Amino acid sequence: MLVLHETETAAALKWPELIDAIERMFRGECVMPVRHHHDVAVPGEANATLLLMPAWVPGDYIGVKLVSVFPDNHTRGLPAIYGSYILSSGKTGKMLAVVDGGELTARRTAATSALAARYLARTDASHLLVVGTGRLSLNLMQAHASVRPITRVSIWGRNLANAEKTAEEARALGIDAVACADFEGTARTADIISCATLSSEPLVHGAWLKPGAHLDLIGAFKPTMRESDDEAVRRATIFVDTRAGAMSEAGDILQPLKAGVISEADIRADLFDLVAGRHKGRSDEAEITLFKSVGAALEDLAGAILAYETVMEPFIRQDS
């Protein structure tokens, strides 16, 4: 059985290949049951979350991701998210690989946002604002830069020192990145705003979004969490990764729905519709678009298969 640790998983999941693999999986015949989502009490701290996400392509591959999210891990200097992905044969059930779940999740999440941006962000989008300084931030910069001509990256976080540190790490990767203290002012100029936080209160205000902006919301994953206010969803054309996920878990969608700010009809399309051509995505240069993602098991399966086949391909070629 193949075991891929964090660095090996990252090396096997190059951005263009991963984005394409996820797009193919949204076009394919993947079976994706509703994921298990459990609150776990942590005495004296915020509740943790246990996620179990199965998916399979009949006769091909079957996989399941086990993820834990501990929001207060930052007080220990630890990542909020840990996980593993188990990939098995869809023909025999034989276990094929264990893939680092944290790296897989971070990369497939950013790649899915980039896939949505292919259809929703302006083709000339060059200024990216990343909201949040966690594990996803560097991945989002690289993923979006693989589908749009990003030349300037701004980073905002509640802690400016953390934003400065993230910007320094980005510059070491060759990304023109700076930390920003003026959140509103920077948001008003950004072409793409990508939020990856665990916020329970709106961060991005709709009044800040300029014509043609694309708002990418991927952090808040519970009905009680959100990263945008009502004005943002009211002004924007709304897209989601999957309708089922958005209607069960996305606070950025469910809260304004409950308040009557939007209706279900205002969710114009999901990624299945976009990649199949049932919706063309952005309609004009001035349109404000919003993409809300809560994560889908098929994205993990696409990434795990790509990682496994990338690593195993030299051995398969040698045997043949």
PEURZI-V270652 format. One line per field, one symbol per residue. ss: DSSP state (a for helix, b for strand, c for the rest). phi: phi as a letter, one per 20 degrees, with the letter a starting at -180 (. if undefined). burial: I if it has 24 or more other ideal C-beta (glycine too) atoms within 12 Angstrom, else O. A space follows every 50 residues. Layout:
BEGIN
ss=???
phi=???
burial=???
END
This chain:
BEGIN
ss=cbbbcaaaaaaaccaaaaaaaaaaaaaccbbccccbbbbbcccccccbbb bbbbbbbcccbbbbbbbbbcaaaaaaccccbbbbbbbbbcccccbbbbbb aaaaaaaaaaaaaaaaaaaaccccccbbbbbccccaaaaaaaaaaccccc cbbbbbcccaaaaaaaaaaaaaccccbbbcccaaaaaccccbbbbccccc cccbcaaacccccbbbbccccccccccbcaaaaaacbbbbccaaaaaaac aaaaaaaaaccccaaabbbbaaaaaaccccccccccccbbbbccccaaaa aaaaaaaaaaaaaaaaaaac
phi=.ecdegfffffecfggffffffffffeedfecfffeccecfcgncfgecd dcceabdgmcccbbddcdcdgefffdmdffdcacdddcfeddnffdbddg fffffffffffffffffgedegfdgcdddedocegfgfffgffffeccff dbcdccbfdfffffffffffffenefccfceeffffffdfecdddccdfd cgdeeffefegnfcdddcefccgedadceffffffeeeccfcffffedce ffdfffffenfccgffefadfgfffenfcfngebfefedcddcdncffff fgfffffffffegffffffe
burial=OIOIOIOOIIOIIOIOIIIIIIIIIIOIOIOIOOIOIOOOOOOOOOOIIO IIIIIIIOOIIIIIIIIIIIIOOIOOOOIIIIIIIIIIOOOOOOOIIIII IIIIIIIIIIIIIIIIIIIIIIOOIOIIIIIIIIIIIIIIIIIIIIIIOI OIIIIIIOOOOOIOOIIOIIOOOOIOIIIIOOIOOIIOIIIIIIIIIIIO OIIIIIOIIIOIIIIIIIIIIIIOIIIIIIOIIIIIIIIIIIIIIIOOII IIIIIIIOOOIIOOOOIIIIIIIIIOOOIOIIOOOOIIIIIIIIIIIIII IIIIIIIIIIIOOOOOOOOO
END
